[in-house]
Each structure stands twice: as structure tokens, then as C-alpha cells.
Amino acid sequence: MVDNVKNKLSDGKNMRDCSIEIWEIYAKLEYCIFVVKTYLDAENPGHFNILKEMIGSDYDQLLHASGYLLDANSFFEAKDYLLFLKYARLSRQIFGSILLNIGKIK
């Protein structure tokens, strides 16, 4: 899904044109985090921080978020669910920041 967004951006679309795909990524991440938290049967909330990755262009943020998403996937495949949660939350947080920025575009 992230690759679809990257392709649209490289074809001259802007981030606002990709908002539906970004919402889908955000929602699926939220669901995955919920399922893993439920599986672990432990609430281990992440902490909202302003990440340095949240500063910069939306495209730069997209690259950082997709990197964290790849890391989360690697940890999930390795069955390291706590690190999965950490990186999935970081990715979700950046995707949320992108969505906030899209909402500010008039």
C-alpha cells in the first residue's frame, strides 16, 4: 500500500490525492496493534512524542513511516511482538501526522 502512495507521488500527485490510501494504512496499523496487544494480554501503551521524523515534508515523513513499518514487519515475523508494537506505533504516529498535515491543506 505504501508503494502505491509512493508511485502516485512520483506520478505528480500530491499527498492530498493519496489521503484514502494513507487512511487505510493508518487503520490497518491501528487494527494490527490492537490484535497484538490483545494477544499479549498486556496493555503496554506507547508514549506520544514529537519525533524528529515528523518534521519535514510529507514525503520525507512517508519514507520514515514506511521504514518503521518494514521494521515492525520484521519483528512480527521474528515473533518479537513487543518490538513490533514499538515500531508499528512509531509508524502509525507518523502516518497520523501526515493525515493531520493533509487536513491543514486548503
C-alpha positions as CSV (number, residue, x, y, z in Angstrom):
1,M,0.0,0.0,0.0
2,V,2.8,2.4,0.8
3,D,4.3,1.6,-2.6
4,N,1.0,2.7,-4.2
5,V,1.3,6.1,-2.4
6,K,4.9,6.5,-3.5
7,N,4.0,5.7,-7.1
8,K,1.2,8.2,-7.1
9,L,3.5,10.9,-5.7
10,S,6.2,10.1,-8.3
11,D,3.5,10.5,-11.0
12,G,2.9,14.1,-9.9
13,K,0.0,13.6,-7.5
14,N,0.2,15.4,-4.2
15,M,-0.2,13.9,-0.7
16,R,-3.9,15.0,-0.5
17,D,-4.6,12.8,-3.5
18,C,-3.3,9.8,-1.5
19,S,-5.3,10.5,1.6
20,I,-7.6,7.5,1.2
21,E,-4.7,5.1,0.9
22,I,-3.0,6.7,3.9
23,W,-6.1,6.4,6.0
24,E,-6.3,2.7,5.0
25,I,-2.7,2.2,6.1
26,Y,-3.3,4.0,9.4
27,A,-6.5,2.0,10.1
28,K,-4.8,-1.3,9.3
29,L,-1.9,-0.4,11.6
30,E,-4.3,0.5,14.3
31,Y,-6.0,-2.8,14.0
32,C,-2.8,-4.8,14.0
33,I,-1.6,-3.0,17.1
34,F,-4.9,-3.8,18.8
35,V,-4.7,-7.5,17.8
36,V,-1.2,-7.9,19.0
37,K,-1.9,-6.1,22.3
38,T,-4.9,-8.4,22.8
39,Y,-2.8,-11.4,22.0
40,L,-0.1,-10.4,24.6
41,D,-2.9,-9.7,27.1
42,A,-1.0,-6.7,28.4
43,E,-1.5,-3.0,27.9
44,N,1.8,-1.5,27.2
45,P,0.9,1.9,25.9
46,G,3.3,3.7,23.7
47,H,4.1,7.3,24.5
48,F,3.3,10.1,22.1
49,N,6.4,12.0,21.3
50,I,7.1,14.6,18.7
51,L,9.5,12.6,16.6
52,K,12.2,14.3,14.5
53,E,10.8,12.2,11.6
54,M,7.5,14.2,11.9
55,I,9.3,17.4,10.9
56,G,9.9,17.9,7.3
57,S,8.0,17.3,4.1
58,D,5.1,14.8,4.0
59,Y,7.2,12.7,1.5
60,D,10.1,12.5,4.0
61,Q,7.6,11.6,6.7
62,L,6.2,8.9,4.4
63,L,9.7,7.4,3.9
64,H,10.3,7.3,7.7
65,A,6.9,5.8,8.4
66,S,7.4,3.1,5.7
67,G,10.8,2.3,7.2
68,Y,9.3,1.8,10.7
69,L,6.6,-0.3,9.1
70,L,9.2,-2.5,7.5
71,D,11.0,-2.8,10.9
72,A,7.7,-3.7,12.5
73,N,7.0,-6.4,9.9
74,S,10.5,-7.9,10.5
75,F,9.9,-8.0,14.3
76,F,6.4,-9.5,13.8
77,E,7.9,-12.3,11.6
78,A,10.6,-12.9,14.2
79,K,7.8,-13.2,16.8
80,D,9.2,-10.3,18.8
81,Y,5.8,-8.7,19.5
82,L,6.9,-6.0,21.9
83,L,9.4,-4.6,19.3
84,F,6.6,-5.0,16.7
85,L,4.4,-2.8,18.8
86,K,7.1,-0.2,19.3
87,Y,7.8,0.2,15.6
88,A,4.2,-0.2,14.5
89,R,3.3,2.6,16.9
90,L,6.0,4.9,15.6
91,S,4.9,4.3,12.0
92,R,1.2,4.9,13.0
93,Q,2.2,8.1,14.7
94,I,3.9,9.4,11.6
95,F,1.1,8.4,9.3
96,G,-1.2,10.2,11.7
97,S,1.0,13.3,11.4
98,I,0.8,13.1,7.6
99,L,-3.0,12.9,7.8
100,L,-3.1,16.0,10.1
101,N,-1.0,17.8,7.6
102,I,-3.3,16.8,4.8
103,G,-6.2,18.2,6.8
104,K,-4.4,21.5,7.1
105,I,-4.1,21.9,3.3
106,K,-6.8,24.0,1.9
